[in-house]
Amino acid sequence: MTLLAITGATGFVGQALIDRALAEGFTVRALARREQPHRKGVAWVHGDLADPRALARLMKRAEAVIHVAGVVNAPDREGFDAGNVAGTLSVVEAAKAAGVGRFVFVSSLSAREPKLSDYGASKARAEKLVRASGLDWTIVRPPAIYGPRDREMLDLFRLARWRVLAMPPRQGRASLIHVEDLARLLLALVPAERRTAHKVLEPDDGRPGGWSHYEIARAIGWAVGRRPLVLHLPPAMLHRIARLDGWWRKAAAKLTADRVSYMCHPDWVVSERARPPVRLWQPQVETRGGLKATADWYRAQGWL
């Protein structure tokens, strides 16, 4: 029974990953900053990425580590670097010290364009650390991730219920992936294979050419039972809205200036050459159905 070390285990992706790992028969050791309820098959390690003793306990006798933890919102570049660059370096060093045989790193598609945002730049620097680690690594760059427990796209679902949905400029396209499909891929990468060793993979829902911003908006509208008016806003207006969101929700703001910078980039479609090997993994969640199931989950939790 393979023992996995997982960072970011209490987050959106991490929780889905643990659910899937237990279903597939893995044993999990997971890092958490706060006390967690007992769960069969999971050994919780109290600590964070800046705690070398906690990371040493996390890695002990682990056969593979899946590094999910990261910062998606921060007030400045230093905040992103602390979570994504320094944090990744700490995990890499702990894995090497413990002799962990396999390292799977969850990066971001934004790392392809590091000059667009501090977030993307921090992920690109973290990737460089992983590449230079000497570990048996694979880097996964997911596009926009959606699914139950996600709070990053929740605002779009809420706005769609009001029949008006503001989106980035019309010419942009993006890929999507359901969190369960991402979790299946991360686990499929645990066994060391020549096809995936020292590779950067870009998975998605299998839709060629991704989705236009208009198509994403209409699909979310359909998921909540609405036909929203889609407003494609220019970057300047989105930056103004980001300032208002920051003033109103402070650190909880989802639309930040940094996020606007990469949202307005026209191409967040995965590269065909970087798709995972078909024999290893293929997406299973059809996106419209997945969005509908996500909206239903939000309603059941009282989020929508």
C-alpha positions in Angstrom: 0.0 0.0 0.0 1.6 3.2 -1.2 2.2 5.9 1.4 1.6 9.4 -0.1 2.7 12.7 1.5 0.4 15.5 0.5 0.7 19.2 1.0 -2.3 21.5 0.7 -4.5 18.7 1.8 -7.2 20.8 3.4 -7.7 23.0 0.3 -10.1 22.6 -2.6 -7.8 20.4 -4.7 -6.2 18.7 -1.7 -9.6 17.5 -0.3 -10.6 16.0 -3.6 -7.2 14.4 -3.9 -7.5 12.7 -0.5 -10.9 11.4 -1.3 -9.7 9.9 -4.5 -6.5 8.5 -2.9 -8.4 6.7 -0.2 -10.8 5.3 -2.8 -7.9 3.9 -4.8 -6.3 2.3 -1.8 -3.5 4.7 -1.0 -2.4 5.6 2.6 -2.1 9.3 3.1 0.0 11.5 5.4 -1.2 15.1 5.0 0.1 18.4 6.2 -2.4 20.7 7.9 -2.0 24.0 9.8 -5.1 23.4 12.0 -6.4 20.4 13.9 -8.3 18.0 11.6 -11.0 15.5 12.4 -9.9 11.8 12.5 -10.2 10.1 9.2 -9.4 6.5 8.5 -6.4 6.1 6.2 -5.1 9.6 6.8 -2.4 10.6 9.3 -2.4 14.4 9.8 0.8 16.2 10.4 0.4 19.6 12.2 2.5 22.3 10.6 3.1 24.4 7.5 5.6 24.8 4.7 7.9 26.9 6.8 8.2 24.2 9.5 11.1 21.9 8.7 10.3 19.4 11.5 6.7 19.1 10.3 7.9 18.5 6.7 10.4 15.8 8.0 7.5 14.0 9.7 5.4 14.4 6.6 8.0 12.8 4.4 9.1 9.9 6.7 8.8 6.6 4.8 6.7 8.2 2.1 7.1 6.7 -1.4 5.8 9.8 -3.2 4.9 13.4 -2.4 2.2 15.4 -4.2 2.9 19.1 -3.6 -0.5 20.9 -3.9 -0.1 23.7 -1.4 0.3 27.2 -2.8 -0.8 30.8 -2.6 -3.4 32.0 -5.2 -4.1 35.4 -3.6 -1.5 37.7 -2.0 -1.2 41.5 -1.6 2.2 41.6 -3.3 5.0 39.7 -5.0 6.6 38.8 -1.6 3.4 37.1 -0.5 3.4 34.9 -3.6 7.1 34.1 -3.3 6.8 33.1 0.3 4.1 30.6 -0.4 4.9 29.3 -3.8 8.7 29.7 -4.1 10.1 29.4 -0.6 7.4 26.9 0.2 8.2 24.7 -2.7 11.9 24.8 -1.9 11.2 23.6 1.6 9.1 20.7 0.3 11.8 19.8 -2.2 14.6 19.8 0.4 12.5 17.7 2.8 11.7 15.2 0.1 15.4 14.9 -0.8 16.4 14.5 2.8 13.9 11.8 3.4 14.8 9.9 0.2 11.3 10.2 -1.3 11.3 8.5 -4.7 8.6 10.5 -6.6 7.7 14.2 -6.7 4.5 15.5 -8.3 4.1 19.2 -8.3 0.9 21.1 -9.0 1.8 24.3 -10.7 -0.4 26.5 -12.9 -0.9 27.2 -16.5 -0.1 30.8 -15.6 3.6 29.8 -15.3 3.8 29.8 -19.1 3.5 33.6 -19.0 5.5 34.7 -15.9 5.6 38.4 -16.9 1.8 38.7 -16.8 1.4 38.3 -13.0 3.2 37.9 -9.7 1.3 34.6 -9.2 2.5 33.2 -12.5 6.0 34.4 -11.9 6.1 32.7 -8.5 4.9 29.4 -10.0 7.5 29.6 -12.8 10.2 30.1 -10.2 8.9 27.2 -8.2 9.0 25.0 -11.3 12.7 25.9 -11.8 13.4 24.6 -8.3 11.6 21.4 -9.0 13.4 20.9 -12.3 16.8 21.4 -10.6 16.0 19.2 -7.6 17.4 16.0 -8.8 14.2 14.3 -7.8 12.1 12.1 -10.1 9.6 14.9 -10.8 6.6 15.6 -12.9 5.0 19.1 -13.1 1.3 19.5 -13.7 0.0 22.8 -15.0 -3.8 22.8 -14.6 -6.0 25.4 -16.3 -9.0 26.8 -14.5 -10.1 24.2 -11.9 -13.8 23.9 -10.9 -15.9 21.6 -8.8 -17.3 21.1 -5.3 -15.6 23.1 -2.5 -14.2 25.6 -5.0 -14.5 29.2 -3.8 -12.5 30.8 -6.6 -15.2 30.4 -9.3 -18.1 30.7 -6.8 -18.6 34.4 -7.6 -19.3 33.6 -11.3 -22.0 31.2 -10.3 -23.5 33.7 -7.9 -23.5 36.5 -10.5 -25.0 34.2 -13.2 -28.1 33.8 -11.0 -28.6 37.6 -11.3 -28.6 37.1 -15.1 -25.7 39.4 -15.8 -22.1 38.0 -15.9 -19.0 40.2 -16.4 -16.2 38.4 -18.2 -12.8 39.3 -19.6 -12.4 40.5 -23.3 -14.3 38.5 -25.9 -11.2 37.3 -27.8 -9.8 35.2 -24.9 -10.0 31.5 -24.6 -9.3 29.1 -21.7 -9.3 25.5 -20.9 -11.1 24.0 -17.9 -10.7 20.9 -15.8 -12.9 19.3 -13.1 -11.1 18.8 -9.7 -11.9 15.0 -9.8 -10.2 14.6 -13.1 -7.2 16.5 -11.8 -7.1 14.3 -8.7 -7.2 11.1 -10.9 -4.3 12.4 -12.9 -2.1 13.3 -9.9 -2.6 9.8 -8.6 -1.9 8.2 -12.0 1.4 10.0 -11.9 2.6 8.5 -8.7 4.2 5.4 -10.2 7.5 6.4 -11.8 7.2 6.1 -15.6 9.5 7.0 -18.4 6.6 8.7 -20.3 6.0 11.2 -17.4 9.4 11.6 -15.7 10.8 15.1 -16.0 7.8 16.2 -18.0 5.5 19.3 -17.7 1.9 18.2 -18.4 -1.1 20.4 -19.2 -4.4 18.5 -18.6 -7.9 19.7 -19.4 -11.5 18.5 -20.1 -10.5 17.3 -23.6 -12.3 20.1 -25.5 -10.1 21.1 -28.5 -9.3 24.7 -28.5 -10.7 25.3 -25.0 -13.7 27.6 -24.3 -14.2 31.2 -25.2 -15.0 33.5 -22.3 -18.6 33.8 -23.7 -19.0 30.0 -23.8 -17.8 29.7 -20.2 -20.3 32.4 -19.1 -23.2 30.7 -20.9 -22.2 27.3 -19.6 -22.2 28.6 -16.0 -25.5 30.3 -16.6 -27.0 27.1 -17.8 -25.7 25.3 -14.7 -27.6 27.6 -12.4 -30.7 27.7 -14.6 -30.2 31.2 -16.1 -29.4 32.7 -19.5 -27.2 35.6 -18.4 -26.3 38.7 -20.3 -22.6 38.4 -20.9 -20.6 41.6 -20.6 -17.1 41.5 -21.9 -15.2 44.2 -19.9 -12.0 45.9 -21.0 -8.9 45.5 -18.8 -9.1 49.1 -17.5 -12.6 48.5 -16.2 -11.7 45.1 -14.7 -8.8 46.8 -12.8 -11.2 49.4 -11.5 -13.6 46.6 -10.3 -10.6 44.9 -8.7 -9.8 48.0 -6.7 -13.4 48.1 -5.5 -13.3 44.4 -4.6 -10.1 45.0 -2.6 -11.7 47.9 -0.8 -14.9 46.0 0.0 -13.6 42.5 0.8 -10.0 43.4 1.7 -7.9 40.2 1.9 -10.9 38.1 0.9 -11.2 39.8 -2.5 -11.2 37.3 -5.4 -10.7 39.8 -8.3 -7.3 41.3 -7.6 -5.2 43.5 -9.9 -2.7 40.5 -10.3 -5.6 38.2 -11.3 -6.9 40.7 -13.8 -3.5 40.8 -15.5 -3.6 37.2 -16.4 -7.4 36.9 -16.9 -7.1 39.3 -19.8 -4.4 37.3 -21.6 -6.1 35.8 -24.7 -4.7 32.3 -24.6 -5.0 30.0 -21.6 -5.7 26.9 -23.6 -3.5 23.9 -22.9 -0.9 22.8 -25.3 -1.7 19.7 -27.4 1.9 18.6 -27.1 1.8 18.8 -23.3 -1.3 16.8 -22.8 -0.9 13.7 -20.5 -0.4 10.4 -22.3 -3.8 9.0 -23.3 -2.9 5.5 -22.1 -2.2 6.9 -18.7 -5.2 9.3 -18.2 -8.1 10.9 -20.0 -10.7 13.3 -18.6 -14.0 11.7 -17.5 -16.1 14.6 -16.4 -18.1 16.3 -19.2 -17.8 20.0 -18.4 -21.4 21.1 -18.7 -22.5 18.3 -16.5 -19.7 19.0 -14.1 -20.7 22.7 -13.9 -24.3 21.7 -13.2 -23.2 19.2 -10.5 -21.0 22.0 -9.0 -23.9 24.4 -8.9 -26.1 21.7 -7.2 -23.3 21.2 -4.6 -23.1 24.9 -3.9 -26.9 25.0 -3.3 -26.8 22.0 -1.0 -24.1 23.8 1.1 -26.0 27.0 1.1 -23.3 28.8 -0.9 -25.5 29.6 -3.8 
